[in-house]
Amino acid sequence: MINLKYEKGLIPVVVQDIMTLEVLMVAYANEEAVRLTRDTGFAHYFSRSRKKIWKKGEESGHVQKVRQVLVDCDEDCLLYLVEQTGAACHTGYQTCFYRTLDGEIISELVFDPSMVYVNKGQ
């Protein structure tokens, strides 16, 4: 049996597209978010800034259907293999890793965040 190791109540989650293997994002989950992910089949995370659990896509509709959850060798990090609906990044890009260190945009802009997150200051 796996005994996940949470640091300060959180565990990092790397999210990867199950078909393309593109890394979509990195987030954090607490025990409840991991349980909700397992119970519902949709990715849930813990927002460190808002101090609450959120379901990916609850505002945008860009949900993540979790197909498999893997645990790293130290049991202190998770990998969610997902079917991504729409974009993974709240900035409107397909992936949160949409630019190089030099600022070059290398990913596709999928939606205009100002049209999705009205009055949210995104």
N, CA, C and O atoms as CSV, one atom per row, in Angstrom:
chain,resi,resn,atom,element,x,y,z
A,1,MET,N,N,0.837,-1.187,0.000
A,1,MET,CA,C,0.000,0.000,0.000
A,1,MET,C,C,0.878,1.246,0.000
A,1,MET,O,O,1.881,1.313,0.711
A,2,ILE,N,N,0.492,2.219,-0.799
A,2,ILE,CA,C,1.237,3.472,-0.903
A,2,ILE,C,C,0.884,4.380,0.270
A,2,ILE,O,O,-0.281,4.514,0.644
A,3,ASN,N,N,1.910,4.996,0.840
A,3,ASN,CA,C,1.723,5.952,1.922
A,3,ASN,C,C,2.256,7.303,1.446
A,3,ASN,O,O,3.431,7.620,1.634
A,4,LEU,N,N,1.381,8.091,0.829
A,4,LEU,CA,C,1.813,9.371,0.268
A,4,LEU,C,C,2.396,10.276,1.342
A,4,LEU,O,O,1.905,10.335,2.469
A,5,LYS,N,N,3.464,10.984,0.959
A,5,LYS,CA,C,4.139,11.897,1.876
A,5,LYS,C,C,3.785,13.327,1.487
A,5,LYS,O,O,4.234,13.842,0.463
A,6,TYR,N,N,2.979,13.947,2.320
A,6,TYR,CA,C,2.566,15.333,2.117
A,6,TYR,C,C,3.488,16.236,2.918
A,6,TYR,O,O,3.765,15.966,4.087
A,7,GLU,N,N,3.965,17.313,2.290
A,7,GLU,CA,C,4.779,18.291,3.003
A,7,GLU,C,C,3.900,19.498,3.300
A,7,GLU,O,O,3.370,20.138,2.392
A,8,LYS,N,N,3.756,19.793,4.571
A,8,LYS,CA,C,2.858,20.863,5.010
A,8,LYS,C,C,1.452,20.641,4.463
A,8,LYS,O,O,0.748,21.589,4.115
A,9,GLY,N,N,1.057,19.367,4.395
A,9,GLY,CA,C,-0.284,19.005,3.975
A,9,GLY,C,C,-0.509,18.932,2.479
A,9,GLY,O,O,-1.624,18.661,2.033
A,10,LEU,N,N,0.550,19.172,1.683
A,10,LEU,CA,C,0.411,19.199,0.225
A,10,LEU,C,C,1.394,18.262,-0.456
A,10,LEU,O,O,2.460,17.948,0.073
A,11,ILE,N,N,1.001,17.825,-1.648
A,11,ILE,CA,C,1.868,17.000,-2.485
A,11,ILE,C,C,1.847,17.592,-3.896
A,11,ILE,O,O,0.773,17.914,-4.404
A,12,PRO,N,N,3.014,17.744,-4.544
A,12,PRO,CA,C,3.023,18.258,-5.916
A,12,PRO,C,C,2.440,17.242,-6.896
A,12,PRO,O,O,2.608,16.032,-6.747
A,13,VAL,N,N,1.751,17.777,-7.902
A,13,VAL,CA,C,1.139,16.949,-8.936
A,13,VAL,C,C,1.591,17.453,-10.300
A,13,VAL,O,O,1.325,18.599,-10.664
A,14,VAL,N,N,2.266,16.607,-11.044
A,14,VAL,CA,C,2.624,16.904,-12.429
A,14,VAL,C,C,1.486,16.358,-13.286
A,14,VAL,O,O,1.029,15.233,-13.080
A,15,VAL,N,N,1.036,17.154,-14.239
A,15,VAL,CA,C,-0.094,16.747,-15.069
A,15,VAL,C,C,0.374,16.619,-16.510
A,15,VAL,O,O,0.968,17.540,-17.071
A,16,GLN,N,N,0.096,15.459,-17.100
A,16,GLN,CA,C,0.568,15.140,-18.438
A,16,GLN,C,C,-0.603,14.649,-19.288
A,16,GLN,O,O,-1.450,13.891,-18.816
A,17,ASP,N,N,-0.640,15.090,-20.545
A,17,ASP,CA,C,-1.650,14.627,-21.483
A,17,ASP,C,C,-1.389,13.150,-21.783
A,17,ASP,O,O,-0.278,12.777,-22.160
A,18,ILE,N,N,-2.397,12.325,-21.619
A,18,ILE,CA,C,-2.208,10.875,-21.772
A,18,ILE,C,C,-1.909,10.468,-23.216
A,18,ILE,O,O,-1.263,9.446,-23.448
A,19,MET,N,N,-2.375,11.258,-24.188
A,19,MET,CA,C,-2.152,10.912,-25.598
A,19,MET,C,C,-0.816,11.433,-26.126
A,19,MET,O,O,-0.076,10.696,-26.778
A,20,THR,N,N,-0.504,12.705,-25.846
A,20,THR,CA,C,0.695,13.325,-26.408
A,20,THR,C,C,1.893,13.268,-25.477
A,20,THR,O,O,3.030,13.452,-25.910
A,21,LEU,N,N,1.640,13.011,-24.193
A,21,LEU,CA,C,2.642,13.027,-23.132
A,21,LEU,C,C,3.216,14.418,-22.867
A,21,LEU,O,O,4.225,14.554,-22.176
A,22,GLU,N,N,2.575,15.444,-23.413
A,22,GLU,CA,C,2.985,16.821,-23.127
A,22,GLU,C,C,2.690,17.139,-21.666
A,22,GLU,O,O,1.617,16.816,-21.156
A,23,VAL,N,N,3.660,17.781,-20.990
A,23,VAL,CA,C,3.436,18.225,-19.617
A,23,VAL,C,C,2.553,19.464,-19.681
A,23,VAL,O,O,2.908,20.461,-20.310
A,24,LEU,N,N,1.399,19.390,-19.021
A,24,LEU,CA,C,0.422,20.472,-19.091
A,24,LEU,C,C,0.569,21.476,-17.963
A,24,LEU,O,O,0.449,22.681,-18.182
A,25,MET,N,N,0.826,20.995,-16.773
A,25,MET,CA,C,0.898,21.892,-15.628
A,25,MET,C,C,1.467,21.169,-14.419
A,25,MET,O,O,1.634,19.950,-14.424
A,26,VAL,N,N,1.761,21.943,-13.386
A,26,VAL,CA,C,2.147,21.426,-12.078
A,26,VAL,C,C,1.264,22.135,-11.069
A,26,VAL,O,O,1.101,23.354,-11.131
A,27,ALA,N,N,0.696,21.383,-10.144
A,27,ALA,CA,C,-0.163,21.956,-9.117
A,27,ALA,C,C,0.085,21.198,-7.817
A,27,ALA,O,O,0.945,20.321,-7.749
A,28,TYR,N,N,-0.674,21.547,-6.802
A,28,TYR,CA,C,-0.569,20.871,-5.513
A,28,TYR,C,C,-1.918,20.297,-5.124
A,28,TYR,O,O,-2.964,20.818,-5.509
A,29,ALA,N,N,-1.883,19.222,-4.359
A,29,ALA,CA,C,-3.108,18.609,-3.854
A,29,ALA,C,C,-2.917,18.292,-2.376
A,29,ALA,O,O,-1.816,17.974,-1.926
A,30,ASN,N,N,-4.010,18.388,-1.638
A,30,ASN,CA,C,-3.995,17.878,-0.269
A,30,ASN,C,C,-4.711,16.528,-0.290
A,30,ASN,O,O,-5.128,16.062,-1.350
A,31,GLU,N,N,-4.854,15.902,0.879
A,31,GLU,CA,C,-5.470,14.565,0.910
A,31,GLU,C,C,-6.887,14.584,0.354
A,31,GLU,O,O,-7.285,13.664,-0.361
A,32,GLU,N,N,-7.647,15.621,0.675
A,32,GLU,CA,C,-9.027,15.691,0.194
A,32,GLU,C,C,-9.084,15.838,-1.325
A,32,GLU,O,O,-9.928,15.219,-1.974
A,33,ALA,N,N,-8.197,16.649,-1.897
A,33,ALA,CA,C,-8.173,16.828,-3.354
A,33,ALA,C,C,-7.812,15.517,-4.056
A,33,ALA,O,O,-8.379,15.197,-5.101
A,34,VAL,N,N,-6.880,14.766,-3.492
A,34,VAL,CA,C,-6.519,13.466,-4.064
A,34,VAL,C,C,-7.720,12.526,-3.985
A,34,VAL,O,O,-8.015,11.810,-4.941
A,35,ARG,N,N,-8.412,12.529,-2.847
A,35,ARG,CA,C,-9.596,11.676,-2.688
A,35,ARG,C,C,-10.677,12.061,-3.691
A,35,ARG,O,O,-11.276,11.187,-4.318
A,36,LEU,N,N,-10.938,13.376,-3.853
A,36,LEU,CA,C,-11.945,13.821,-4.817
A,36,LEU,C,C,-11.569,13.437,-6.242
A,36,LEU,O,O,-12.430,13.065,-7.039
A,37,THR,N,N,-10.293,13.528,-6.556
A,37,THR,CA,C,-9.815,13.125,-7.878
A,37,THR,C,C,-10.104,11.647,-8.104
A,37,THR,O,O,-10.607,11.263,-9.160
A,38,ARG,N,N,-9.794,10.834,-7.132
A,38,ARG,CA,C,-10.032,9.385,-7.262
A,38,ARG,C,C,-11.522,9.077,-7.328
A,38,ARG,O,O,-11.955,8.248,-8.129
A,39,ASP,N,N,-12.302,9.740,-6.488
A,39,ASP,CA,C,-13.740,9.449,-6.407
A,39,ASP,C,C,-14.515,9.899,-7.642
A,39,ASP,O,O,-15.447,9.221,-8.075
A,40,THR,N,N,-14.127,11.054,-8.213
A,40,THR,CA,C,-14.887,11.626,-9.333
A,40,THR,C,C,-14.290,11.326,-10.694
A,40,THR,O,O,-15.003,11.345,-11.698
A,41,GLY,N,N,-12.982,11.045,-10.747
A,41,GLY,CA,C,-12.307,10.832,-12.023
A,41,GLY,C,C,-11.898,12.131,-12.695
A,41,GLY,O,O,-11.397,12.115,-13.820
A,42,PHE,N,N,-12.108,13.263,-12.016
A,42,PHE,CA,C,-11.703,14.574,-12.536
A,42,PHE,C,C,-10.698,15.199,-11.585
A,42,PHE,O,O,-10.806,15.047,-10.369
A,43,ALA,N,N,-9.710,15.910,-12.147
A,43,ALA,CA,C,-8.621,16.475,-11.357
A,43,ALA,C,C,-9.111,17.561,-10.412
A,43,ALA,O,O,-9.808,18.494,-10.811
A,44,HIS,N,N,-8.727,17.414,-9.152
A,44,HIS,CA,C,-8.956,18.412,-8.109
A,44,HIS,C,C,-7.600,18.769,-7.510
A,44,HIS,O,O,-6.720,17.918,-7.381
A,45,TYR,N,N,-7.449,20.023,-7.150
A,45,TYR,CA,C,-6.192,20.512,-6.597
A,45,TYR,C,C,-6.476,21.397,-5.393
A,45,TYR,O,O,-7.627,21.723,-5.102
A,46,PHE,N,N,-5.402,21.783,-4.693
A,46,PHE,CA,C,-5.521,22.733,-3.600
A,46,PHE,C,C,-4.813,24.013,-4.009
A,46,PHE,O,O,-3.626,24.000,-4.332
A,47,SER,N,N,-5.544,25.114,-3.994
A,47,SER,CA,C,-4.972,26.409,-4.338
A,47,SER,C,C,-4.252,26.979,-3.123
A,47,SER,O,O,-4.870,27.228,-2.088
A,48,ARG,N,N,-2.960,27.182,-3.251
A,48,ARG,CA,C,-2.188,27.751,-2.147
A,48,ARG,C,C,-2.527,29.218,-1.929
A,48,ARG,O,O,-2.460,29.704,-0.800
A,49,SER,N,N,-2.891,29.930,-2.989
A,49,SER,CA,C,-3.220,31.356,-2.843
A,49,SER,C,C,-4.628,31.566,-2.299
A,49,SER,O,O,-4.849,32.455,-1.477
A,50,ARG,N,N,-5.581,30.754,-2.751
A,50,ARG,CA,C,-6.971,30.890,-2.295
A,50,ARG,C,C,-7.284,30.026,-1.083
A,50,ARG,O,O,-8.342,30.158,-0.467
A,51,LYS,N,N,-6.342,29.131,-0.744
A,51,LYS,CA,C,-6.496,28.254,0.417
A,51,LYS,C,C,-7.765,27.409,0.346
A,51,LYS,O,O,-8.493,27.270,1.329
A,52,LYS,N,N,-8.014,26.845,-0.843
A,52,LYS,CA,C,-9.186,25.993,-0.989
A,52,LYS,C,C,-8.987,24.998,-2.121
A,52,LYS,O,O,-8.130,25.169,-2.988
A,53,ILE,N,N,-9.807,23.952,-2.084
A,53,ILE,CA,C,-9.792,22.938,-3.138
A,53,ILE,C,C,-10.551,23.474,-4.347
A,53,ILE,O,O,-11.560,24.165,-4.209
A,54,TRP,N,N,-10.045,23.142,-5.533
A,54,TRP,CA,C,-10.740,23.520,-6.764
A,54,TRP,C,C,-10.678,22.376,-7.760
A,54,TRP,O,O,-9.701,21.631,-7.842
A,55,LYS,N,N,-11.746,22.273,-8.498
A,55,LYS,CA,C,-11.801,21.288,-9.585
A,55,LYS,C,C,-11.302,21.986,-10.843
A,55,LYS,O,O,-11.796,23.055,-11.199
A,56,LYS,N,N,-10.346,21.398,-11.502
A,56,LYS,CA,C,-9.823,21.970,-12.742
A,56,LYS,C,C,-10.959,22.086,-13.747
A,56,LYS,O,O,-11.627,21.102,-14.064
A,57,GLY,N,N,-11.172,23.312,-14.248
A,57,GLY,CA,C,-12.205,23.547,-15.237
A,57,GLY,C,C,-13.544,23.971,-14.660
A,57,GLY,O,O,-14.516,24.114,-15.401
A,58,GLU,N,N,-13.613,24.177,-13.337
A,58,GLU,CA,C,-14.898,24.534,-12.730
A,58,GLU,C,C,-15.430,25.869,-13.241
A,58,GLU,O,O,-16.642,26.079,-13.256
A,59,GLU,N,N,-14.550,26.771,-13.657
A,59,GLU,CA,C,-14.986,28.044,-14.245
A,59,GLU,C,C,-14.912,28.035,-15.761
A,59,GLU,O,O,-15.819,28.523,-16.435
A,60,SER,N,N,-13.844,27.488,-16.291
A,60,SER,CA,C,-13.587,27.559,-17.736
A,60,SER,C,C,-14.266,26.441,-18.522
A,60,SER,O,O,-14.517,26.587,-19.718
A,61,GLY,N,N,-14.559,25.341,-17.865
A,61,GLY,CA,C,-15.063,24.163,-18.570
A,61,GLY,C,C,-13.950,23.304,-19.132
A,61,GLY,O,O,-14.220,22.273,-19.748
A,62,HIS,N,N,-12.704,23.706,-18.932
A,62,HIS,CA,C,-11.543,22.988,-19.451
A,62,HIS,C,C,-11.088,21.946,-18.425
A,62,HIS,O,O,-10.060,22.104,-17.767
A,63,VAL,N,N,-11.870,20.896,-18.311
A,63,VAL,CA,C,-11.653,19.878,-17.286
A,63,VAL,C,C,-10.561,18.897,-17.673
A,63,VAL,O,O,-10.155,18.794,-18.831
A,64,GLN,N,N,-10.103,18.180,-16.652
A,64,GLN,CA,C,-9.118,17.126,-16.849
A,64,GLN,C,C,-9.715,15.812,-16.360
A,64,GLN,O,O,-9.924,15.622,-15.162
A,65,LYS,N,N,-9.984,14.912,-17.290
A,65,LYS,CA,C,-10.447,13.564,-16.948
A,65,LYS,C,C,-9.203,12.738,-16.635
A,65,LYS,O,O,-8.368,12.500,-17.508
A,66,VAL,N,N,-9.090,12.313,-15.408
A,66,VAL,CA,C,-7.898,11.590,-14.968
A,66,VAL,C,C,-8.026,10.125,-15.361
A,66,VAL,O,O,-8.960,9.437,-14.948
A,67,ARG,N,N,-7.079,9.658,-16.160
A,67,ARG,CA,C,-7.074,8.272,-16.624
A,67,ARG,C,C,-6.176,7.377,-15.779
A,67,ARG,O,O,-6.423,6.178,-15.650
A,68,GLN,N,N,-5.133,7.968,-15.206
A,68,GLN,CA,C,-4.239,7.179,-14.363
A,68,GLN,C,C,-3.496,8.119,-13.417
A,68,GLN,O,O,-3.141,9.238,-13.786
A,69,VAL,N,N,-3.266,7.648,-12.195
A,69,VAL,CA,C,-2.461,8.390,-11.228
A,69,VAL,C,C,-1.255,7.527,-10.895
A,69,VAL,O,O,-1.394,6.379,-10.473
A,70,LEU,N,N,-0.076,8.090,-11.090
A,70,LEU,CA,C,1.174,7.396,-10.765
A,70,LEU,C,C,1.847,8.104,-9.593
A,70,LEU,O,O,1.683,9.308,-9.394
A,71,VAL,N,N,2.599,7.336,-8.832
A,71,VAL,CA,C,3.306,7.843,-7.659
A,71,VAL,C,C,4.795,7.669,-7.901
A,71,VAL,O,O,5.233,6.627,-8.387
A,72,ASP,N,N,5.576,8.696,-7.557
A,72,ASP,CA,C,7.026,8.564,-7.744
A,72,ASP,C,C,7.611,7.632,-6.682
A,72,ASP,O,O,6.925,7.228,-5.743
A,73,CYS,N,N,8.884,7.303,-6.849
A,73,CYS,CA,C,9.558,6.311,-6.007
A,73,CYS,C,C,9.627,6.721,-4.536
A,73,CYS,O,O,9.647,5.857,-3.660
A,74,ASP,N,N,9.663,8.010,-4.255
A,74,ASP,CA,C,9.724,8.486,-2.870
A,74,ASP,C,C,8.344,8.691,-2.262
A,74,ASP,O,O,8.222,9.034,-1.086
A,75,GLU,N,N,7.306,8.480,-3.065
A,75,GLU,CA,C,5.913,8.648,-2.640
A,75,GLU,C,C,5.605,10.080,-2.190
A,75,GLU,O,O,4.752,10.309,-1.332
A,76,ASP,N,N,6.335,11.056,-2.802
A,76,ASP,CA,C,6.114,12.454,-2.432
A,76,ASP,C,C,5.753,13.340,-3.625
A,76,ASP,O,O,5.842,14.566,-3.548
A,77,CYS,N,N,5.348,12.714,-4.717
A,77,CYS,CA,C,4.922,13.446,-5.911
A,77,CYS,C,C,4.007,12.541,-6.728
A,77,CYS,O,O,4.215,11.330,-6.809
A,78,LEU,N,N,2.985,13.157,-7.335
A,78,LEU,CA,C,2.043,12.409,-8.164
A,78,LEU,C,C,2.140,12.847,-9.616
A,78,LEU,O,O,2.525,13.978,-9.915
A,79,LEU,N,N,1.788,11.947,-10.501
A,79,LEU,CA,C,1.673,12.237,-11.926
A,79,LEU,C,C,0.254,11.862,-12.336
A,79,LEU,O,O,-0.147,10.703,-12.234
A,80,TYR,N,N,-0.507,12.867,-12.805
A,80,TYR,CA,C,-1.840,12.609,-13.334
A,80,TYR,C,C,-1.742,12.536,-14.846
A,80,TYR,O,O,-1.298,13.487,-15.488
A,81,LEU,N,N,-2.150,11.427,-15.413
A,81,LEU,CA,C,-2.267,11.287,-16.861
A,81,LEU,C,C,-3.720,11.573,-17.192
A,81,LEU,O,O,-4.620,10.869,-16.734
A,82,VAL,N,N,-3.947,12.615,-17.995
A,82,VAL,CA,C,-5.304,13.135,-18.176
A,82,VAL,C,C,-5.691,13.265,-19.639
A,82,VAL,O,O,-4.849,13.338,-20.534
A,83,GLU,N,N,-6.998,13.292,-19.843
A,83,GLU,CA,C,-7.580,13.749,-21.094
A,83,GLU,C,C,-7.987,15.190,-20.845
A,83,GLU,O,O,-8.911,15.455,-20.076
A,84,GLN,N,N,-7.299,16.122,-21.496
A,84,GLN,CA,C,-7.532,17.546,-21.289
A,84,GLN,C,C,-8.604,18.047,-22.239
A,84,GLN,O,O,-8.509,17.848,-23.450
A,85,THR,N,N,-9.628,18.699,-21.691
A,85,THR,CA,C,-10.622,19.391,-22.508
A,85,THR,C,C,-10.191,20.848,-22.594
A,85,THR,O,O,-9.996,21.488,-21.560
A,86,GLY,N,N,-10.041,21.383,-23.790
A,86,GLY,CA,C,-9.608,22.780,-23.932
A,86,GLY,C,C,-8.164,22.945,-23.508
A,86,GLY,O,O,-7.336,22.057,-23.712
A,87,ALA,N,N,-7.871,24.087,-22.916
A,87,ALA,CA,C,-6.506,24.415,-22.504
A,87,ALA,C,C,-6.286,24.075,-21.042
A,87,ALA,O,O,-7.222,24.104,-20.242
A,88,ALA,N,N,-5.057,23.755,-20.696
A,88,ALA,CA,C,-4.721,23.475,-19.306
A,88,ALA,C,C,-4.399,24.745,-18.529
A,88,ALA,O,O,-4.615,24.797,-17.318
A,89,CYS,N,N,-3.890,25.761,-19.202
A,89,CYS,CA,C,-3.397,26.958,-18.515
A,89,CYS,C,C,-4.454,28.058,-18.448
A,89,CYS,O,O,-5.166,28.307,-19.421
A,90,HIS,N,N,-4.549,28.708,-17.296
A,90,HIS,CA,C,-5.512,29.790,-17.123
A,90,HIS,C,C,-5.184,31.021,-17.983
A,90,HIS,O,O,-6.011,31.921,-18.128
A,91,THR,N,N,-3.974,31.049,-18.548
A,91,THR,CA,C,-3.597,32.161,-19.438
A,91,THR,C,C,-4.143,31.973,-20.846
A,91,THR,O,O,-4.024,32.859,-21.692
A,92,GLY,N,N,-4.747,30.802,-21.092
A,92,GLY,CA,C,-5.324,30.516,-22.401
A,92,GLY,C,C,-4.480,29.615,-23.277
A,92,GLY,O,O,-4.905,29.234,-24.368
A,93,TYR,N,N,-3.281,29.267,-22.812
A,93,TYR,CA,C,-2.405,28.402,-23.600
A,93,TYR,C,C,-2.693,26.932,-23.309
A,93,TYR,O,O,-3.201,26.582,-22.244
A,94,GLN,N,N,-2.362,26.091,-24.266
A,94,GLN,CA,C,-2.590,24.643,-24.146
A,94,GLN,C,C,-1.898,24.080,-22.915
A,94,GLN,O,O,-2.455,23.222,-22.230
A,95,THR,N,N,-0.700,24.550,-22.631
A,95,THR,CA,C,0.086,24.090,-21.496
A,95,THR,C,C,0.577,25.290,-20.702
A,95,THR,O,O,0.732,26.379,-21.254
A,96,CYS,N,N,0.822,25.099,-19.414
A,96,CYS,CA,C,1.398,26.172,-18.598
A,96,CYS,C,C,2.859,26.422,-18.978
A,96,CYS,O,O,3.419,27.469,-18.654
A,97,PHE,N,N,3.461,25.470,-19.655
A,97,PHE,CA,C,4.858,25.603,-20.100
A,97,PHE,C,C,4.871,26.079,-21.550
A,97,PHE,O,O,5.322,25.366,-22.447
A,98,TYR,N,N,4.371,27.292,-21.765
A,98,TYR,CA,C,4.161,27.814,-23.116
A,98,TYR,C,C,5.255,28.763,-23.594
A,98,TYR,O,O,5.162,29.292,-24.701
A,99,ARG,N,N,6.296,28.991,-22.782
A,99,ARG,CA,C,7.352,29.920,-23.201
A,99,ARG,C,C,8.717,29.464,-22.712
A,99,ARG,O,O,8.839,28.754,-21.714
A,100,THR,N,N,9.734,29.891,-23.439
A,100,THR,CA,C,11.113,29.563,-23.084
A,100,THR,C,C,11.624,30.578,-22.062
A,100,THR,O,O,10.944,31.559,-21.760
A,101,LEU,N,N,12.809,30.339,-21.540
A,101,LEU,CA,C,13.443,31.295,-20.623
A,101,LEU,C,C,13.653,32.658,-21.275
A,101,LEU,O,O,13.705,33.675,-20.583
A,102,ASP,N,N,13.774,32.685,-22.593
A,102,ASP,CA,C,13.947,33.939,-23.324
A,102,ASP,C,C,12.621,34.624,-23.623
A,102,ASP,O,O,12.599,35.710,-24.203
A,103,GLY,N,N,11.513,33.994,-23.230
A,103,GLY,CA,C,10.198,34.595,-23.436
A,103,GLY,C,C,9.529,34.234,-24.747
A,103,GLY,O,O,8.463,34.764,-25.060
A,104,GLU,N,N,10.132,33.345,-25.517
A,104,GLU,CA,C,9.543,32.928,-26.792
A,104,GLU,C,C,8.325,32.040,-26.531
A,104,GLU,O,O,8.416,31.056,-25.796
A,105,ILE,N,N,7.195,32.387,-27.130
A,105,ILE,CA,C,5.968,31.602,-27.006
A,105,ILE,C,C,6.078,30.382,-27.917
A,105,ILE,O,O,6.316,30.516,-29.117
A,106,ILE,N,N,5.905,29.192,-27.340
A,106,ILE,CA,C,6.066,27.961,-28.124
A,106,ILE,C,C,4.827,27.075,-28.074
A,106,ILE,O,O,4.865,25.930,-28.524
A,107,SER,N,N,3.726,27.597,-27.528
A,107,SER,CA,C,2.504,26.805,-27.412
A,107,SER,C,C,1.347,27.551,-28.054
A,107,SER,O,O,1.432,28.744,-28.344
A,108,GLU,N,N,0.287,26.833,-28.264
A,108,GLU,CA,C,-0.898,27.383,-28.920
A,108,GLU,C,C,-1.803,28.094,-27.910
A,108,GLU,O,O,-2.087,27.565,-26.835
A,109,LEU,N,N,-2.254,29.308,-28.274
A,109,LEU,CA,C,-3.254,30.020,-27.485
A,109,LEU,C,C,-4.615,29.447,-27.863
A,109,LEU,O,O,-5.025,29.525,-29.021
A,110,VAL,N,N,-5.316,28.871,-26.885
A,110,VAL,CA,C,-6.557,28.161,-27.144
A,110,VAL,C,C,-7.780,29.046,-26.896
A,110,VAL,O,O,-8.790,28.923,-27.588
A,111,PHE,N,N,-7.685,29.940,-25.905
A,111,PHE,CA,C,-8.819,30.815,-25.600
A,111,PHE,C,C,-8.329,32.138,-25.018
A,111,PHE,O,O,-7.185,32.258,-24.580
A,112,ASP,N,N,-9.223,33.130,-25.025
A,112,ASP,CA,C,-8.945,34.452,-24.459
A,112,ASP,C,C,-9.399,34.444,-23.000
A,112,ASP,O,O,-10.600,34.373,-22.737
A,113,PRO,N,N,-8.463,34.513,-22.043
A,113,PRO,CA,C,-8.852,34.418,-20.644
A,113,PRO,C,C,-9.782,35.546,-20.185
A,113,PRO,O,O,-10.569,35.349,-19.259
A,114,SER,N,N,-9.707,36.700,-20.804
A,114,SER,CA,C,-10.586,37.804,-20.400
A,114,SER,C,C,-12.045,37.511,-20.727
A,114,SER,O,O,-12.949,38.113,-20.146
A,115,MET,N,N,-12.275,36.586,-21.655
A,115,MET,CA,C,-13.637,36.206,-22.009
A,115,MET,C,C,-14.148,35.051,-21.130
A,115,MET,O,O,-15.355,34.841,-21.017
A,116,VAL,N,N,-13.228,34.314,-20.516
A,116,VAL,CA,C,-13.605,33.161,-19.706
A,116,VAL,C,C,-13.691,33.524,-18.231
A,116,VAL,O,O,-14.618,33.110,-17.535
A,117,TYR,N,N,-12.729,34.294,-17.763
A,117,TYR,CA,C,-12.656,34.647,-16.342
A,117,TYR,C,C,-13.101,36.098,-16.145
A,117,TYR,O,O,-12.324,36.918,-15.655
A,118,VAL,N,N,-14.299,36.413,-16.508
A,118,VAL,CA,C,-14.824,37.768,-16.406
A,118,VAL,C,C,-14.803,38.206,-14.947
A,118,VAL,O,O,-15.292,37.508,-14.059
A,119,ASN,N,N,-14.221,39.390,-14.726
A,119,ASN,CA,C,-14.127,39.996,-13.381
A,119,ASN,C,C,-13.329,39.161,-12.388
A,119,ASN,O,O,-13.525,39.291,-11.180
A,120,LYS,N,N,-12.455,38.325,-12.865
A,120,LYS,CA,C,-11.639,37.500,-11.973
A,120,LYS,C,C,-10.205,38.004,-11.869
A,120,LYS,O,O,-9.444,37.509,-11.039
A,121,GLY,N,N,-9.819,38.978,-12.693
A,121,GLY,CA,C,-8.463,39.507,-12.634
A,121,GLY,C,C,-7.398,38.531,-13.061
A,121,GLY,O,O,-6.252,38.642,-12.624
A,122,GLN,N,N,-7.743,37.574,-13.903
A,122,GLN,CA,C,-6.787,36.564,-14.359
A,122,GLN,C,C,-5.777,37.142,-15.298
A,122,GLN,O,O,-4.897,36.426,-15.776
